[in-house]
């Protein structure tokens, strides 16, 4: 059983001996149509313009920061920050040193920037992992110029669902995965956190990710690992767990598998 559990591990990637786990996951997600669609929509909503300064918080491997750098070129600037030095090293390795964004190791709850120094901020699926998410949003409000915009996208793990006839086992898998996150309800909380931080003209858009293949959902949501942990803790018997796995694999083969999650894109103006 791996200790590299995606629901908890992204907050402390550098403590892991298996960094590849945390590079393969975002690479997989970036390849999926749903993620391409919502990121294109986020670009349209944030509307970064040539010459602006953009801050990408929780930048990870830097894919979104590189895309934003293209949108603010030729005279704009994108800064990607992340807690993990290992992910930042990989981001730099994938980025042109002359035309790409700059990357900086920093804690999003205590940003090393002056007040009112950036035009746009973006944070994508990072707040689900960070304790004290309200502090992050207040920090982003502090560094934004008047009229600047923050776009936050994050999941609402209270909406995570799997189809199954084995309701008790499914409830356990859903709840254990969802509650492993530092902030499982962050998607639904984003709007009030932004209002509390002084943002106005707040726009909210929900979107639903739907996966119809068990093997893919297992890679994205650590289903087998979650089930293994439930067996270890005595919450599910090995017999029930095996029946659940068999059922999910059968549903996947016959078209009945369904795994869904609602996320929210929230944009506010400073």
C-alpha positions, -999 to +999 in steps of 0.1 A: +000+000+000+014+034-010+017+063+013+015+086-018-023+093-015-033+120-039-059+135-016-033+143+010+001+141-007+001+172-028+005+194+003+039+177+010+052+165-023+088+170-012+084+146+017+077+118-008+103+095-023+081+090-054+078+124-070+067+107-102+033+101-086+028+138-084+039+145-120+020+117-136-013+129-121-014+164-135-001+152-168-030+127-170-056+153-160-043+179-185-048+153-213-085+148-205-111+167-225-130+180-195-098+197-181-090+212-215-125+226-217-127+242-183-092+257-186-101+273-219-132+287-202-111+300-173-088+318-197-118+335-213-132+345-179-099+358-165-091+376-197-054+381-193-041+407-217-008+415-234+016+433-210-002+423-178+014+406-147-003+374-138+003+352-107-004+315-109-007+300-074+000+263-069+015+261-104+028+226-101+044+215-134+037+250-149+014+240-178-011+266-170+015+293-163+031+286-197-003+290-214-009+323-195+026+335-205+016+331-242-016+352-235+003+381-220+032+381-244+052+399-256+057+423-227+036+406-199+049+386-170+037+354-154+049+342-120+042+307-109+045+298-073+043+264-056+052+249-022+071+220-038+107+226-049+106+193-068+075+202-089+091+236-095+123+220-107+102+199-132+083+231-143+116+249-150+129+219-170+098+220-192+099+258-197+118+281-220+141+303-198+137+332-222+100+333-231+083+313-203+071+322-168+092+326-138+088+301-110+092+307-073+089+285-042+065+302-017+037+296+007+004+309-007-006+320+028+023+345+030+031+357-005+065+374-010+050+403-031+042+439-025+007+452-023-012+458-056+016+445-079-003+421-102-032+424-126-046+388-125-044+359-101-053+323-107-055+294-084-066+260-097-073+230-074-047+241-049-070+253-021-085+219-016-050+209-002-041+241+018-050+246+054-065+281+061-077+287+025-093+320+036-058+334+043-047+325+008-076+344-007-069+374+015-032+373+003-043+373-033-066+402-027-036+420-011-013+416-041-040+424-068-042+460-082-075+478-079-097+464-107-076+433-109-092+399-110-089+366-092-101+333-107-103+303-084-113+268-096-118+240-071-137+208-064-167+202-042-159+167-029-194+166-013-207+160-048-183+131-056-205+101-067-201+066-080-228+043-093-232+010-075-257-015-061-234-019-031-244+013-013-226+009+020-192+001+004-197+029-021-206+054+006-174+045+025-152+049-006-168+082-015-166+096+020-131+084+028-117+099-004-136+132+000-128+137+037-091+131+032-088+165+016-079+194+038-109+214+025-134+189+009-161+216+004-139+243-009-157+245-043-189+257-026-171+279-001-151+299-027-178+325-033-182+335+004-145+334+010-139+358-019-167+381-007-153+381+028-119+391+013-134+422-003-139+410-039-170+422-058-188+414-090-183+378-081-192+353-109-198+316-102-199+288-128-203+251-119-190+224-141-193+186-139-166+161-146-180+127-157-158+095-161-173+064-176-143+041-173-134+024-140-096+022-148-094+059-156-114+069-125-092+047-104-061+066-117-077+100-112-094+093-078-073+066-061-103+043-058-084+011-053-061+028-027-091+042-009-107+008-008-074-008+004-072+017+033-108+010+042-100-028+044-069-020+065-090+000+089-117-026+092-144-004+076-149-028+047-143-066+047-121-081+020-150-100+007-172-069+003-143-050-012-137-077-038-174-077-047-173-040-052-142-041-074-158-069-095-191-049-099-173-017-109-152-035-135-183-051-149-201-018-150-172-004-169-172-032-195-210-030-200-214+008-201-229+013-166-200+028-148-204+064-137-182+086-116-190+123-113-178+154-095-189+191-095-164+219-094-168+257-093-150+284-112-153+317-093-141+351-105-140+382-084-128+418-090-107+436-065 
